[in-house]
Amino acid sequence: MDKKELRAIILKQLKELPIETRENFNKSLLKQLKETNEWKQAQTIAVTLSRFPEVDTELLVQAAWDDGKQLVIPYSGKNRKLSFYVYSPQTKIKQSRFGLWEPENREDEIKKERIDLIIVPGLAYSDKGYRVGFGGGYYDRYLASYTGKTISILYPFQLEQETSSLTESFDIPVQKLLIAFE
């Protein structure tokens, strides 16, 4: 199986996941995340604004604001360069050419050193933290020189042993995986 096939399988499973199960998984993930030292100690957290059928980050965003944390969201720039900008309830966002929600105003980029925790998106993960993302390598490029903490939140079927055989030399593993349960 190659990455394209694995992406298709996981996306199909995500789309077919019953709403009630998805909601229970999301609550489980938020509870687990808030109990981690990485979350508790982080002042600035990077997160992608999810879109269906991805693992939902809406509860996480609200919890971060409720906990007084600064959120930053990514912008997918030229040359596959990822950069992050502050995200608050007042931030104007727009959809990128990839369909991702990104900040309209990109005047004050938040430097890597100021980001304490990145919630790294993906589709499939090995038990060692290697992931198959959505393609493009934006996060692997960014994480190559990032020294903060990384966590991915995933549904049980996204932990896929096949992912290990698809690892490439430039892949950067996520430090901690949180797996939802009902």
Residue pairs with C-beta under 8 A, 6 or more apart in sequence:
1 162
1 166
2 166
3 132
3 135
3 166
6 123
6 124
6 132
6 160
6 162
6 163
6 166
7 123
7 124
7 132
7 134
7 135
10 123
10 124
10 132
10 157
10 158
10 160
11 53
11 123
13 155
13 157
14 53
14 54
14 55
14 123
14 155
15 52
15 53
17 25
17 53
17 155
21 182
22 56
22 155
24 180
24 182
25 55
25 155
25 180
25 181
25 182
26 55
26 56
26 58
26 59
26 180
27 59
28 180
28 181
28 182
29 55
29 60
29 153
29 154
29 178
29 180
30 59
30 60
30 63
32 153
32 178
32 180
33 39
33 60
33 63
33 119
33 151
33 153
33 178
34 40
34 63
34 67
36 151
36 176
36 178
38 116
38 117
38 149
38 151
38 176
39 45
39 117
39 151
41 116
42 69
42 116
42 117
42 149
43 69
43 70
43 116
44 69
44 70
44 71
44 72
44 110
44 114
44 115
44 116
44 117
45 64
45 69
45 70
45 71
45 72
45 115
45 116
45 117
45 118
45 119
46 71
46 72
46 73
46 74
46 84
46 115
46 117
46 118
46 119
47 57
47 60
47 61
47 64
47 71
47 72
47 73
47 87
47 118
47 119
48 54
48 57
48 73
48 74
48 100
48 119
48 121
49 57
49 61
49 73
49 87
49 93
49 100
49 101
50 56
50 57
50 58
50 121
51 99
51 100
51 101
54 121
55 121
55 153
55 154
55 155
55 158
57 119
57 153
60 119
60 153
61 71
61 87
64 71
65 71
65 88
65 89
70 86
71 86
71 87
71 88
72 84
72 85
72 86
72 87
72 110
72 115
73 84
73 85
73 87
73 91
73 93
73 101
73 102
73 103
74 82
74 83
74 84
74 100
74 102
74 138
75 82
75 83
75 84
75 85
75 96
75 102
75 103
75 106
76 82
76 96
76 98
76 100
76 102
76 136
76 138
77 83
80 136
80 137
80 138
80 141
81 138
81 141
82 138
82 139
82 141
82 142
83 106
83 109
84 109
84 110
84 115
85 91
85 103
85 105
85 106
85 108
85 109
85 110
86 103
86 108
86 110
87 93
87 103
91 103
91 104
91 105
92 103
92 104
92 105
93 101
93 102
93 103
93 104
94 101
94 102
94 104
95 101
95 102
96 102
98 136
112 142
112 145
112 146
112 147
112 148
113 147
115 146
115 148
116 148
116 149
117 148
117 149
117 150
117 151
118 143
118 146
118 148
118 149
118 150
118 151
119 151
119 152
119 153
120 131
120 139
120 143
120 150
120 151
120 152
120 174
121 133
121 134
121 139
121 152
122 131
122 132
122 133
122 134
122 139
122 152
122 154
122 158
122 174
123 131
123 132
123 133
123 134
123 158
124 131
124 132
124 158
124 159
124 160
124 162
124 163
125 131
125 132
125 152
125 154
125 158
125 159
125 160
125 163
125 174
125 177
126 159
126 160
126 161
126 163
126 164
126 167
127 159
127 161
127 164
127 177
128 164
128 173
129 152
129 173
129 174
129 175
129 176
129 177
130 163
130 164
130 166
130 167
130 171
130 173
130 174
131 152
131 163
131 171
131 173
131 174
132 160
132 163
132 166
133 139
133 140
137 170
139 172
140 170
140 171
140 172
141 170
143 150
143 172
144 170
144 172
149 175
149 176
150 174
150 175
150 176
151 174
151 175
151 176
151 177
151 178
152 174
152 176
152 177
152 178
153 178
153 180
154 177
154 178
154 179
154 180
155 179
155 180
156 179
156 180
156 181
158 179
159 177
159 179
